[in-house]
Amino acid sequence: MSANFFAHPTAIIDEGCMIGAGTKIWHFSHIMAGCTIGANCNLGQNVVVSPKVILGNNVRVQNNVSIYEGVICEDDVFLGPSMVFTNVINPRSAVSRKNEYKATFVKQGATIGANATIVCGNTIGKYAFIGAGAVVTKSVPAYALLIGNPARQTGWMSEYGHKLKFDEAGRAVCPESGAVYEQEGKQVTKVG
């Protein structure tokens, strides 16, 4: 565990976790043994990070988020306020299913909006954008914009978080960064 991070006095940090330099952990959060948190992350109030969770660098976790065992977030991921991860498909109070946890991968730069739910066993693609309140029940392609319950794709997003408008040739330009994207079938890639 690095000594170069900030933890509010009310945060509980268990022995045996790895926390990168420059990370900030705020009020009433609980960081459990065996998790890994990268550098320059920001974990808001009342966040729980369970054992074996991996958070990359520069991950932003807003208030009231529980990140359960089986979740891996790559660099630059944004987890909105009160969003929810699951780790068992068919939970029952009287049946222990700890050996049935399913992995959830959140790829680089993805955003998950406030109060969204991510059902376990899925991958959220690079720079995908999950709208507030969406319920994601299947894997999400890179750059996809999903909304609703169940979540459905309604478009594509740039790395800067702008909805992309493709021309007849299947090209779009981010209005903020000027980056160029190409759409081919059900895939979008950044080309310049």
C-alpha positions in Angstrom: 0.0 0.0 0.0 1.4 3.4 -1.1 1.7 6.1 1.6 1.2 8.8 -1.1 -2.6 8.7 -1.1 -5.2 10.6 0.8 -7.9 8.9 3.0 -10.5 10.9 5.0 -10.3 10.0 8.7 -13.7 8.2 8.5 -12.6 5.9 5.6 -11.7 2.3 6.5 -8.7 0.9 4.7 -8.0 -2.8 5.3 -4.5 -4.2 5.4 -3.4 -5.9 2.3 -4.8 -3.6 -0.4 -2.8 -1.7 -3.0 -3.5 2.0 -3.5 -1.7 4.2 -6.0 -0.1 7.6 -5.4 -2.4 10.6 -5.7 -5.6 8.7 -5.0 -8.2 10.3 -2.8 -10.7 8.3 -0.7 -13.5 10.2 0.9 -15.9 10.0 3.9 -17.2 6.6 5.1 -15.7 4.6 2.3 -14.4 1.0 2.9 -11.5 -0.4 0.9 -11.2 -4.1 1.5 -8.1 -6.3 1.7 -6.9 -7.8 -1.6 -8.2 -5.0 -3.9 -6.0 -2.9 -6.2 -6.6 0.8 -6.8 -4.5 2.7 -9.3 -2.9 6.1 -9.1 -4.8 9.4 -9.2 -8.2 7.8 -8.6 -11.0 9.6 -6.7 -13.5 7.6 -4.6 -16.4 9.6 -3.3 -18.4 9.3 -0.1 -19.7 5.9 1.0 -17.9 3.8 -1.6 -17.1 0.1 -1.0 -14.3 -1.6 -2.9 -14.4 -5.4 -2.4 -11.6 -7.9 -2.4 -10.0 -8.7 -5.8 -11.5 -5.6 -7.4 -9.0 -3.9 -9.7 -9.3 -0.2 -10.6 -6.9 1.3 -13.1 -5.4 4.8 -13.0 -7.6 8.0 -12.9 -10.8 6.1 -12.1 -13.6 8.3 -10.8 -16.1 6.6 -8.4 -18.9 8.9 -7.3 -20.8 8.7 -4.0 -22.7 5.5 -2.9 -21.1 3.0 -5.3 -20.3 -0.6 -4.3 -17.7 -2.4 -6.5 -18.1 -6.1 -5.9 -15.6 -8.9 -6.3 -15.3 -9.7 -10.0 -15.2 -6.2 -11.3 -12.2 -4.8 -13.2 -12.1 -1.2 -14.4 -9.4 0.0 -16.7 -7.9 3.5 -16.7 -10.1 6.6 -17.0 -13.4 4.9 -16.1 -16.2 7.1 -14.6 -18.7 5.4 -12.3 -21.6 7.7 -11.6 -23.4 8.3 -8.3 -25.3 5.3 -6.9 -24.6 3.1 -10.0 -24.8 -0.6 -9.3 -22.6 -3.7 -10.1 -23.8 -7.2 -9.5 -21.6 -10.4 -9.3 -24.1 -13.3 -9.1 -26.8 -14.0 -11.8 -29.3 -15.7 -9.4 -28.7 -14.5 -5.8 -30.5 -16.1 -2.9 -30.0 -15.2 0.7 -30.0 -18.9 1.9 -27.7 -20.2 -0.9 -24.0 -19.3 -1.0 -22.9 -18.6 -4.5 -19.4 -17.1 -3.8 -17.9 -19.7 -6.2 -20.2 -18.5 -9.0 -19.1 -14.8 -9.2 -19.1 -13.6 -12.8 -16.5 -11.1 -14.0 -17.5 -7.7 -15.3 -14.9 -5.7 -17.3 -15.2 -1.9 -17.8 -12.8 -0.9 -20.5 -10.7 2.3 -20.7 -12.5 5.6 -20.7 -16.1 4.1 -20.3 -18.7 6.1 -18.4 -21.5 4.6 -16.4 -24.2 7.1 -15.5 -25.9 7.7 -12.1 -28.2 4.9 -10.9 -27.3 2.6 -13.8 -27.2 -1.2 -13.2 -24.6 -3.4 -14.8 -25.5 -7.1 -14.7 -22.5 -9.3 -14.1 -20.7 -11.3 -16.7 -20.6 -8.5 -19.3 -18.0 -6.2 -20.8 -18.5 -2.5 -21.2 -16.4 -1.5 -24.2 -13.8 1.3 -24.5 -15.3 4.8 -24.2 -18.8 3.4 -24.1 -21.4 5.7 -22.5 -24.1 4.1 -20.3 -26.9 6.7 -19.6 -28.3 7.4 -16.1 -30.7 4.7 -14.9 -29.9 2.2 -17.7 -29.9 -1.5 -16.9 -27.2 -3.3 -18.9 -27.9 -7.0 -19.4 -25.4 -7.8 -22.2 -21.9 -6.7 -23.3 -21.5 -3.2 -24.9 -19.4 -2.4 -27.9 -16.7 0.3 -27.8 -18.0 3.9 -28.2 -21.7 2.8 -27.9 -24.3 4.9 -26.2 -26.9 2.9 -24.3 -30.0 4.1 -22.4 -33.1 2.6 -20.9 -34.3 -0.5 -19.2 -33.3 -2.9 -20.6 -30.5 -0.8 -22.0 -30.6 -0.4 -25.8 -28.1 1.3 -28.1 -29.1 4.7 -29.5 -25.9 5.9 -31.0 -22.2 6.3 -30.6 -20.0 8.6 -28.5 -16.6 10.2 -28.9 -13.8 9.8 -26.4 -14.8 13.4 -25.2 -18.4 12.3 -24.6 -20.2 13.8 -27.6 -22.8 11.9 -29.6 -21.3 11.2 -33.0 -23.1 12.0 -36.3 -21.9 9.8 -39.1 -22.0 11.0 -42.8 -22.9 8.7 -45.7 -19.3 7.5 -45.9 -19.5 6.3 -42.3 -17.3 9.0 -40.9 -17.9 11.4 -37.9 -15.8 14.1 -36.3 -15.9 14.9 -32.5 -16.9 18.6 -32.2 -14.6 19.2 -29.2 -11.4 17.2 -30.1 -11.6 17.1 -33.8 -10.9 13.3 -33.7 -12.3 11.3 -36.7 -14.3 8.1 -36.2 -15.4 5.5 -38.7 -18.4 3.2 -38.5 -18.3 -0.2 -40.1 -21.4 -2.4 -39.4 -21.8 -2.6 -35.6 -18.3 -1.2 -34.8 -16.8 2.2 -34.4 -13.1 3.0 -34.4 -11.1 6.2 -33.9 -9.0 6.7 -37.0 -7.4 10.1 -36.4 
